Amino acid sequence: MYRYLEQRLAQRLLEFLRGRYPEATLPAVVIEQPPKVALGDFAIPVFPFAKPLRSAPLKIAESIGAEIGSIEGIAEFKVAPPGYLNVRIDRAWLAQALARDSVPSETVAAGKILVEHTSINPNKAAHIGHLRNAVLGDTFVRLLRYAGCEVDVQNYIDNTGVQVADVVVGFTHLAKKSRTEIEALTREPRFDYYCWDLYARVSQWYEQDKQNLKARSETLHAIEEGNNETAAVAEMIASAVLRQHLETMDRLDIEYDFLPRESEILHLHFWDAAFAKLKDAGVLIYENEGKNKGCWVMRRAGTGVTLAEPKRKMRQGAQDYDSEIDDILTEIGTQAGVDLGAREISEEDQKVIVRSNGTVGYVGKDIAYHMWKFGLLGRDFGYRKFYRYPNQHECWISSVDGEKDHPHFGDVAEIYNVIDARQSEAQSTVIEALRGMGHNEAADHYTHFSYEMVALTPRCAAELGYTLSEEDKARSYVEVSGRKGFGVKADDLLDQLIVSAKGEVDSRHPELADEERQSIARQIAVGALRYFMLKYTKQSVIAFDFKEALSFEGETGPYAQYAVVRANGIFNKAGMDADDFAGKVASKISAEDFSQFLNGEAADEIWELWLASSKTSYVVNQCITTTEPAYLAKHAFQLAQLFNAFYHRYPILSEANEKRKQFLLATVAVVRRELIRTLAVMGITVPPVM
């Protein structure tokens, strides 16, 4: 409701000013939030309108406040020097709308949105760093769906890359396992853990003798070529590890719709189709000399204009390439402020897309893949069912042939790629390639959802059994390394969180059955982990710590869960069902009664709680617009914090005034509902007790 009022207020203010000043070009209305509710609920700085309206800000504010007229949901305008409009919401109107759970209709973005996240190499167990990617991506999916958007969730699988090749080398050269023996191991419950250790051993083997790297090169070539014994072993290993990745993420209630694999991008010749389009558009050029001789290259993102526009102009008007292309390049370069007369890109500015041996690099395959995502490639995957979740949701995987009946994937209107900050250049290169081919609209709707790494506090690393040097102990965080075998497996982390939470639940609720205590411990552990991964802004390095994550106090998942448990406890003690009360009693409270208990300075504290409860959709929109889910975690914490202060201050069930008692219970019901919704968008459920 808060967002609805904000939008209505901005629209009405612009309408008013356009009516008074029809010739003026007006800037957008900026609406701020005052530091205290006593000052108002919205603050509008009028200064941006002074120049186009040729009037003093204070005079404009006075005119608006006196003449704009009534707006539903707005109680009062107050002018504040030197040029602010402080706006007070009609508290009774908003409270009544919240109690009735009125949801204003909003325009939903047209077209399907694709969110790609997790994308773990299928060569070993998932680790703590992968969890940040998956939790960020899954939460963003939930944010979009909460806003009413249609979303496809994809998890890209690089099953033909170096990491998979290294594990195959480990099995065939170090462990000396036959295909039959490997197949038997894939059926073991901790096969991904076996691969974790083997991957570290292979890395050490390479370091012992660089000649051993020949095994990697040969294995990688065989995997990419396909239809051979090595490729079959790689497929078997990658598929087995992938299934265990899906099981790991399912423990955190994270699901996927489609698993596109690099093997199909290769075997279905996606790159061939993309290569032809890139060359035709002039995005790629062939290098005849220098260190990149024999390579197909494009200009690195951010280093200047590409050759695409000159090439298009040449096709349109130049008949003789050799005689006219230099003139065209000079013309375009002059317009852009750069020298393109020599039609060369410096080696420093070149990004190699196809190597001199003819193999395409990661970025090239990624360009082809994203052309498919936007429906620009003219080719499609085959599809087959791969994994069915306990809730019967079907996850599909790419294949060469596939099943006849399948959902439609790809051809989307917008893309969000959840990939860590180290991939920024590669992501920018894909976007520039799209622009170079003339697909500006697609490029404009392609977002790199970037984030930083996850490390461990020294205390957490020690608790997980790692031996730390004195230097490590003195650091604020300890980095992990999969190649060195130093890191935290996702399942181990979750298991230990559950054990820790179970110990707390056992001590508090020994009367409950062990199975129920285990279920509660899982909810607390998942809530703690997901909240911890979300409360930091994306560009912050996270140093994970068990004690901090599981705390029932402070900015944690358990703290927010506990606020809902407390709210449930109030209704349980009163012998009421919270949802039933919200529908039958809270929604029937009159505007007069709400006005009686919410107006006046003495009511500001409770009003602040109602106002915060009205902001769920506002915060969701903020998270989507900025691709920053941390705002949602802050919202949950603020709601829980305000509710706990309310809980301790007001004796709700012993309130003698029946109307006031119903109002206080309505406050509890509304906060409870919004906290549950907010936590659900974060992928966090609330246990019955804590």
C-alpha positions in Angstrom: 0.0 0.0 0.0 2.9 2.4 0.7 4.2 2.0 -2.8 0.6 2.5 -4.2 0.3 5.8 -2.3 3.7 6.9 -3.3 2.9 6.4 -7.0 -0.5 8.0 -6.7 1.0 11.0 -5.0 3.7 11.5 -7.6 1.2 11.2 -10.4 -1.2 13.6 -8.9 1.5 16.2 -8.2 2.7 16.1 -11.8 -0.9 16.4 -13.1 -1.4 19.4 -10.9 1.8 21.1 -12.1 1.2 20.3 -15.8 -2.2 21.9 -15.4 -0.7 25.1 -13.9 2.4 25.2 -16.2 1.5 23.5 -19.5 4.5 24.8 -21.3 7.1 23.7 -18.8 9.3 20.6 -19.1 8.9 19.0 -15.7 11.5 16.7 -14.0 10.4 13.4 -12.2 9.0 13.7 -8.8 11.3 12.6 -6.0 9.7 11.2 -2.9 11.8 10.7 0.2 11.1 9.1 3.6 11.5 11.5 6.6 13.7 10.3 9.4 10.8 10.3 11.9 7.1 9.7 11.4 6.3 12.8 13.5 7.6 14.8 10.5 5.4 13.0 8.1 5.3 9.8 6.0 6.6 11.3 2.7 8.9 14.2 2.0 8.9 15.9 -1.4 11.8 18.2 -2.3 10.4 20.9 -4.6 13.8 22.4 -5.6 14.1 20.5 -9.0 10.9 22.4 -10.1 12.2 25.9 -9.4 14.1 26.4 -12.6 11.6 25.0 -15.1 8.7 26.8 -13.3 10.8 30.0 -12.7 9.6 30.3 -9.2 11.0 29.9 -5.7 10.8 26.4 -4.2 9.0 27.6 -1.1 6.4 29.4 -3.2 5.8 26.3 -5.4 5.4 24.1 -2.2 2.9 26.5 -0.8 0.9 26.5 -4.0 0.8 22.7 -4.2 -0.1 22.3 -0.5 -2.9 24.9 -0.8 -4.4 24.0 -4.2 -3.7 20.3 -5.1 -6.9 19.2 -3.4 -7.8 15.9 -1.7 -6.1 12.6 -2.5 -7.4 9.3 -1.3 -5.2 8.0 1.4 -3.4 11.3 2.0 -4.4 13.3 5.1 -2.3 16.5 5.0 0.4 18.5 3.3 2.7 20.7 5.3 5.2 23.2 3.8 8.6 23.2 5.3 11.4 25.7 4.4 13.3 26.1 2.3 11.2 24.1 -0.2 9.8 20.8 1.1 6.3 19.3 1.2 5.9 16.9 4.1 3.0 14.6 3.5 1.0 12.7 6.1 -0.8 9.5 5.2 -4.4 9.0 6.4 -3.5 6.5 9.1 -7.0 5.0 9.4 -7.3 4.6 5.6 -4.0 2.8 5.3 -4.6 0.6 8.4 -8.0 -0.4 7.2 -6.6 -1.3 3.7 -3.8 -3.3 5.4 -6.2 -5.1 7.7 -8.4 -6.1 4.7 -5.2 -7.0 2.8 -6.3 -4.8 -0.1 -3.9 -5.3 -3.0 -4.1 -2.5 -5.7 -3.7 -3.8 -9.2 -0.3 -3.1 -10.8 1.0 -3.3 -14.3 3.2 -6.4 -14.7 6.2 -6.5 -17.0 5.3 -8.0 -20.4 7.1 -11.1 -21.5 8.9 -13.9 -19.7 12.0 -13.2 -17.6 14.8 -15.7 -17.4 17.0 -15.9 -14.2 20.1 -18.0 -14.5 21.8 -18.9 -11.3 24.0 -21.5 -9.4 25.8 -22.8 -12.6 28.2 -25.1 -10.6 30.8 -27.0 -12.6 29.6 -30.6 -12.3 33.0 -32.0 -11.1 32.7 -32.0 -7.3 30.5 -31.2 -4.4 28.9 -27.8 -4.1 30.6 -25.4 -1.6 29.7 -22.4 0.4 30.5 -19.9 -2.4 27.9 -21.7 -4.7 25.3 -21.2 -1.9 25.5 -17.4 -2.1 24.9 -17.6 -5.9 22.0 -20.0 -5.5 20.4 -18.1 -2.6 20.7 -14.7 -4.3 19.3 -16.2 -7.6 16.5 -18.1 -6.0 15.5 -15.0 -3.9 15.5 -12.9 -7.0 13.2 -15.4 -8.7 10.8 -15.2 -5.7 10.9 -11.4 -5.8 9.9 -11.4 -9.5 7.2 -13.9 -8.9 5.9 -12.0 -5.9 5.6 -9.0 -8.3 3.5 -11.1 -10.7 6.2 -11.7 -13.3 6.5 -15.0 -15.3 9.9 -16.4 -14.6 12.0 -19.3 -16.0 14.8 -20.6 -13.8 17.9 -22.0 -15.5 21.1 -23.5 -14.2 23.8 -23.6 -16.9 25.9 -26.7 -16.8 29.5 -26.6 -18.2 29.9 -30.3 -18.6 32.6 -30.2 -21.2 35.0 -27.8 -19.5 38.4 -28.0 -17.9 37.1 -28.8 -14.4 35.2 -31.9 -15.6 38.2 -32.9 -17.7 40.4 -32.8 -14.6 38.1 -35.1 -12.6 38.1 -37.6 -15.6 41.9 -37.4 -15.6 41.8 -38.2 -11.8 39.7 -41.3 -12.3 41.6 -42.6 -15.3 45.3 -41.6 -14.6 45.4 -41.4 -10.7 42.7 -43.7 -9.4 43.1 -46.0 -12.4 39.4 -46.7 -12.4 37.6 -48.5 -15.3 34.3 -47.2 -16.7 32.4 -50.0 -14.8 34.1 -49.0 -11.5 33.4 -45.3 -12.0 29.7 -46.2 -12.8 29.5 -48.1 -9.5 30.9 -45.1 -7.6 28.4 -42.7 -9.2 25.7 -44.6 -7.3 27.2 -43.9 -4.0 25.5 -41.2 -1.8 28.6 -39.1 -1.5 30.0 -39.4 -5.0 30.4 -35.6 -5.2 32.6 -35.7 -2.1 34.8 -38.4 -3.7 35.2 -36.1 -6.7 36.0 -33.2 -4.4 39.1 -35.0 -3.0 40.1 -36.4 -6.4 40.0 -32.9 -8.0 42.4 -31.6 -5.3 44.7 -34.6 -6.0 44.7 -33.9 -9.7 45.7 -30.3 -9.1 48.6 -31.4 -7.0 49.6 -33.9 -9.7 49.7 -31.2 -12.3 52.0 -29.1 -10.1 54.4 -32.0 -9.6 55.1 -32.2 -13.3 53.8 -29.9 -15.9 54.0 -32.7 -18.5 51.0 -34.1 -16.7 49.0 -31.3 -18.2 49.0 -33.2 -21.5 46.5 -35.5 -20.0 44.2 -32.6 -19.4 44.5 -31.3 -22.9 43.9 -34.7 -24.5 40.9 -35.4 -22.2 39.4 -32.0 -22.8 39.7 -32.5 -26.6 38.1 -35.9 -26.4 35.2 -34.6 -24.3 34.5 -31.7 -26.7 34.7 -34.0 -29.7 32.1 -36.4 -28.2 31.1 -39.9 -29.2 34.0 -41.7 -27.6 34.8 -43.5 -24.3 36.3 -40.5 -22.6 33.3 -38.4 -23.4 30.9 -41.1 -22.1 32.8 -41.3 -18.8 32.7 -37.5 -18.5 28.9 -37.5 -19.2 28.4 -40.2 -16.5 30.4 -38.3 -13.9 28.9 -34.9 -14.7 25.3 -36.2 -14.6 25.9 -38.0 -11.3 27.4 -34.9 -9.7 24.7 -32.7 -11.1 22.0 -34.8 -9.5 23.7 -34.4 -6.1 23.9 -30.7 -6.7 20.1 -30.6 -7.3 19.6 -32.6 -4.1 21.8 -30.2 -2.1 20.0 -27.1 -3.4 16.6 -28.8 -2.8 17.5 -28.9 0.9 17.4 -25.1 0.7 14.1 -25.2 -1.2 15.9 -24.1 -4.4 14.5 -25.5 -7.7 15.2 -25.1 -11.4 13.1 -25.4 -14.5 15.8 -26.1 -17.1 19.4 -27.2 -17.2 21.1 -26.1 -20.5 24.4 -27.9 -21.0 27.5 -26.8 -22.9 27.7 -30.2 -24.6 24.5 -29.5 -26.5 25.7 -26.0 -27.4 28.6 -27.7 -29.1 26.9 -30.7 -30.6 23.9 -28.8 -31.9 26.2 -26.3 -33.5 24.9 -23.2 -31.7 28.3 -21.6 -32.2 28.3 -22.2 -35.9 25.1 -20.2 -36.3 26.3 -17.5 -34.0 29.7 -17.3 -35.7 28.1 -16.7 -39.0 26.0 -13.8 -37.6 28.9 -12.3 -35.7 31.1 -12.3 -38.8 28.4 -11.0 -41.1 27.7 -8.1 -38.7 31.4 -7.2 -38.4 31.6 -7.9 -34.7 34.4 -10.4 -35.2 37.5 -9.8 -37.3 40.3 -12.2 -38.3 43.7 -11.2 -37.0 46.6 -11.7 -39.6 49.5 -10.7 -37.4 50.7 -10.2 -33.8 50.2 -12.5 -30.8 46.7 -13.2 -31.8 47.5 -14.1 -35.4 45.0 -16.7 -36.8 42.4 -15.8 -34.1 39.0 -14.3 -34.5 38.8 -11.4 -32.2 36.4 -8.6 -31.1 37.0 -5.4 -29.3 37.0 -5.7 -25.5 34.0 -4.2 -23.9 34.6 -0.5 -22.9 37.5 0.1 -25.2 35.8 1.9 -28.0 33.5 1.4 -31.0 33.3 -2.0 -32.8 33.6 -2.6 -36.5 29.9 -3.5 -36.7 28.6 -0.2 -37.9 31.3 0.4 -40.5 30.7 -3.1 -41.9 26.9 -2.5 -42.1 27.5 0.8 -44.0 30.0 -0.9 -46.3 27.4 -3.6 -47.2 24.8 -0.9 -47.9 26.9 1.4 -50.1 30.4 0.3 -50.8 31.0 -1.9 -53.8 34.8 -2.2 -53.6 35.9 -3.1 -50.1 39.6 -2.3 -50.6 39.0 1.1 -52.2 36.3 2.4 -49.9 36.4 0.8 -46.5 39.2 3.0 -45.2 37.2 6.1 -46.0 34.1 4.7 -44.3 36.1 3.7 -41.2 37.6 7.2 -41.0 34.2 8.8 -41.3 32.7 6.6 -38.5 35.9 7.0 -36.4 35.7 10.8 -36.7 32.1 10.8 -35.5 33.1 8.6 -32.6 36.2 10.6 -31.8 38.6 7.7 -32.4 41.0 6.8 -35.2 39.7 3.8 -37.2 41.4 4.6 -40.4 43.8 1.6 -40.1 40.8 -0.6 -39.2 42.8 -2.4 -36.5 42.2 -3.1 -32.9 45.3 -2.9 -30.7 46.3 -6.3 -29.2 45.5 -4.9 -25.7 42.0 -4.2 -26.7 41.4 -7.5 -28.4 39.2 -10.3 -26.9 40.0 -13.6 -28.5 36.7 -15.4 -29.3 38.1 -18.2 -31.6 41.6 -19.4 -31.0 44.1 -20.0 -33.8 43.6 -23.7 -33.6 39.9 -23.2 -34.4 38.5 -23.9 -30.9 35.9 -21.4 -29.6 36.5 -19.9 -26.1 34.0 -19.7 -23.2 32.8 -16.2 -24.2 32.0 -17.3 -27.8 29.8 -20.2 -26.6 28.2 -17.8 -24.1 27.4 -15.3 -26.9 25.7 -18.2 -28.8 23.8 -19.3 -25.7 22.5 -15.8 -25.0 21.4 -15.4 -28.6 19.3 -18.6 -28.0 17.9 -17.1 -24.7 16.6 -14.1 -26.6 15.3 -16.1 -29.5 17.9 -14.7 -31.9 19.8 -17.8 -32.9 17.3 -19.7 -35.0 18.1 -23.0 -33.3 16.9 -24.8 -30.2 17.8 -27.6 -27.8 16.3 -31.0 -27.5 14.7 -31.5 -24.1 14.2 -34.4 -21.7 13.1 -34.8 -18.1 16.0 -35.1 -15.7 15.0 -34.6 -12.1 11.6 -34.6 -10.3 11.4 -32.8 -7.0 9.5 -34.2 -4.0 6.7 -31.6 -4.8 6.5 -33.2 -8.3 8.0 -30.2 -10.1 9.8 -31.4 -13.2 13.3 -30.2 -14.1 14.3 -30.5 -17.7 17.8 -30.9 -19.2 19.1 -30.2 -22.7 19.8 -33.1 -25.1 20.5 -33.6 -28.8 17.2 -35.2 -29.6 14.8 -35.1 -26.6 11.1 -35.6 -25.9 8.4 -34.4 -28.2 6.3 -32.7 -25.6 8.1 -30.2 -23.4 7.7 -26.7 -22.0 8.9 -23.8 -24.1 12.2 -22.4 -22.9 14.2 -19.5 -24.2 12.8 -16.6 -26.4 12.6 -14.4 -23.3 12.1 -10.7 -22.9 14.6 -10.1 -20.1 17.6 -11.9 -18.6 19.3 -11.8 -15.2 22.6 -13.7 -14.9 23.7 -14.4 -11.4 27.5 -14.7 -11.8 30.3 -13.5 -9.5 32.1 -10.2 -10.0 35.1 -11.9 -11.6 33.0 -12.6 -14.7 32.2 -8.9 -15.4 34.4 -8.6 -18.5 33.0 -11.7 -20.1 29.4 -10.6 -19.3 30.1 -7.2 -20.8 31.6 -8.8 -23.9 28.4 -10.7 -24.5 26.4 -7.6 -24.2 28.6 -5.7 -26.6 28.4 -8.6 -29.1 24.6 -8.3 -29.0 24.8 -4.6 -29.6 27.3 -5.1 -32.4 24.8 -7.3 -34.2 22.1 -4.6 -33.8 20.2 -6.3 -31.0 20.2 -3.2 -28.8 16.9 -4.0 -27.1 18.1 -7.4 -26.0 21.4 -5.9 -24.7 19.4 -3.3 -22.8 17.4 -6.1 -21.1 20.5 -8.2 -20.1 21.6 -7.8 -16.5 24.8 -9.2 -15.0 23.6 -9.8 -11.4 27.1 -9.5 -9.9 28.2 -10.5 -6.4 31.4 -11.0 -4.3 32.9 -14.1 -2.8 32.2 -16.0 0.4 35.0 -16.7 2.9 35.1 -18.1 6.5 35.9 -16.4 9.7 38.9 -18.0 11.3 36.7 -19.3 14.1 34.3 -21.0 11.6 37.3 -22.6 9.7 38.6 -24.0 12.9 35.2 -25.3 13.9 35.1 -27.2 10.5 38.4 -28.9 11.4 40.9 -26.9 9.2 44.4 -26.2 10.6 45.1 -22.5 10.4 48.5 -20.7 10.6 49.0 -17.9 13.0 48.7 -15.5 10.0 45.3 -17.0 9.1 44.1 -16.7 12.7 44.9 -13.0 12.6 42.9 -12.3 9.4 39.3 -11.1 9.4 38.4 -13.9 6.9 40.0 -17.0 5.3 39.6 -17.6 1.6 38.6 -21.0 0.3 40.0 -22.9 -2.6 38.4 -25.9 -4.4 41.6 -26.8 -6.2 43.4 -27.0 -2.9 40.6 -28.9 -1.3 40.2 -26.1 1.3 36.6 -25.1 1.6 33.2 -25.8 3.1 31.0 -28.3 1.3 27.4 -27.0 1.2 26.0 -30.2 2.7 28.5 -30.2 5.5 27.7 -26.6 6.3 23.9 -27.3 6.3 24.4 -30.5 8.4 26.4 -28.6 11.0 23.9 -25.8 11.2 21.1 -28.3 11.7 23.0 -30.1 14.5 23.7 -26.8 16.2 20.0 -25.7 15.9 18.8 -29.1 17.0 20.8 -28.8 20.2 19.1 -25.5 21.0 15.6 -26.9 20.1 16.3 -30.1 22.2 17.1 -28.0 25.3 14.1 -25.7 24.9 11.4 -28.3 23.8 12.3 -31.7 25.2 8.6 -32.6 25.2 8.4 -32.7 21.4 9.0 -35.9 19.4 12.6 -36.1 18.0 11.2 -36.0 14.4 9.4 -32.8 15.1 12.5 -31.3 16.7 14.6 -32.3 13.7 12.1 -30.6 11.4 12.2 -27.4 13.4 16.0 -27.5 13.5 16.1 -27.7 9.7 13.8 -24.7 9.3 15.9 -22.7 11.7 19.2 -23.8 10.0 17.9 -23.0 6.5 16.5 -19.7 7.7 19.8 -18.8 9.3 21.9 -19.7 6.2 19.6 -18.0 3.7 19.3 -14.8 5.8 23.0 -14.6 6.3 23.7 -14.9 2.6 21.1 -12.1 1.9 21.7 -9.5 4.6 25.0 -8.3 3.1 24.9 -6.2 -0.1 26.0 -8.1 -3.2 29.4 -6.3 -3.4 30.4 -7.2 0.1 32.7 -10.1 0.8 31.0 -12.4 3.3 32.9 -14.0 6.1 30.6 -16.8 7.3 30.3 -17.6 11.0 28.1 -20.3 12.6 27.6 -18.4 15.9 26.6 -15.2 14.2 24.2 -16.9 11.7 22.3 -18.9 14.3 21.9 -16.2 16.9 18.4 -15.6 18.1 19.3 -11.9 18.6 20.4 -9.2 16.1 20.1 -9.2 12.4 19.6 -12.9 11.8 17.1 -15.3 10.3 16.2 -16.9 13.6 15.5 -13.4 15.1 12.9 -12.7 12.3 11.4 -16.2 12.6 11.1 -15.8 16.4 9.1 -12.6 15.9 6.5 -14.7 14.0 6.6 -17.5 16.6 5.8 -14.8 19.2 2.9 -13.5 17.2 1.6 -17.0 16.8 2.0 -17.5 20.5 -0.3 -14.5 21.3 -3.1 -16.0 19.2 -2.5 -19.5 20.5 -2.7 -18.2 24.1 -6.0 -16.5 23.2 -7.4 -19.6 21.7 -7.7 -18.0 18.3 -6.5 -18.8 14.8 -4.5 -15.9 13.5 -5.7 -16.1 9.9 -9.3 -16.6 11.0 -9.1 -13.5 13.2 -7.5 -11.5 10.4 -10.4 -12.4 8.0 -13.3 -12.1 10.4 -12.4 -9.5 12.9 -9.4 -7.3 11.9 -10.8 -6.7 8.4 -14.0 -5.4 10.0 -12.5 -2.8 12.3 -13.9 0.6 11.3 -12.0 3.6 10.2 -13.2 5.5 13.2 -11.7 2.9 15.6 -8.4 2.8 13.7 -8.3 6.6 13.8 -8.9 6.6 17.6 -5.9 4.3 18.3 -3.5 5.5 15.6 -3.7 9.3 15.7 -1.8 11.6 18.0 1.9 11.6 19.2 1.3 8.8 21.6 0.4 6.5 18.8 3.4 7.3 16.6 5.2 4.1 17.8 2.4 1.8 16.8 1.9 3.8 13.6 5.5 3.2 12.7 4.9 -0.5 12.9 1.8 -0.3 10.7 3.7 1.9 8.2 6.6 -0.6 8.0 4.1 -3.4 7.4 2.7 -1.5 4.5 6.1 -1.4 2.7 6.5 -5.0 1.6 5.6 -4.4 -2.1 7.6 -1.2 -2.0 10.7 -3.0 -0.8 10.2 -5.9 -3.3 10.1 -3.3 -6.1 13.2 -1.7 -4.7 15.0 -5.0 -4.6 14.1 -5.8 -8.3 14.9 -2.3 -9.6 18.4 -2.3 -7.9 19.0 -6.1 -8.1 19.8 -6.0 -4.4 17.9 -8.5 -2.2 19.6 -7.1 0.9 16.9 -4.5 1.2 14.4 -7.3 1.8 16.5 -8.7 4.7 16.7 -5.2 6.2 12.9 -5.0 5.9 12.4 -8.3 7.7 14.8 -7.2 10.4 13.1 -3.8 10.9 9.6 -5.4 11.1 10.8 -8.0 13.6 12.6 -5.3 15.6 9.6 -3.0 15.7 7.3 -5.9 16.6 9.4 -7.1 19.4 9.4 -3.6 20.9 5.6 -3.5 20.6 5.4 -7.0 22.1 7.3 -6.0 25.2 5.5 -2.7 25.7 1.8 -3.5 25.2 0.0 -6.2 27.3 -2.3 -7.3 24.5 -4.4 -10.1 25.9 -4.9 -8.3 29.3 -6.2 -5.1 27.6 -9.5 -4.2 29.3 -10.9 -2.1 26.4 -12.3 -4.6 24.0 -12.0 -2.3 20.9 -8.4 -1.5 21.8 -7.7 -5.2 22.3 -9.0 -6.0 18.9 -6.9 -3.2 17.4 -3.8 -4.5 19.1 -4.5 -8.0 17.9 -5.1 -6.6 14.4 -1.6 -5.0 14.6 -0.2 -8.4 15.5 -2.1 -10.1 12.7 -0.9 -7.6 10.0 2.7 -7.7 11.1 2.7 -11.5 11.3 1.3 -11.8 7.8 3.8 -9.3 6.3 6.7 -11.0 8.1 5.6 -14.4 6.8 5.4 -13.0 3.3 8.7 -11.3 3.5 10.5 -14.4 4.8 8.8 -16.6 2.2 10.2 -14.4 -0.6 13.6 -14.9 1.1 12.9 -18.7 1.0 12.5 -18.9 4.8 9.7 -20.7 6.5 8.6 -20.3 10.2 8.7 -23.2 12.6 5.9 -23.8 15.1 8.2 -23.1 18.1 11.7 -22.0 18.7 
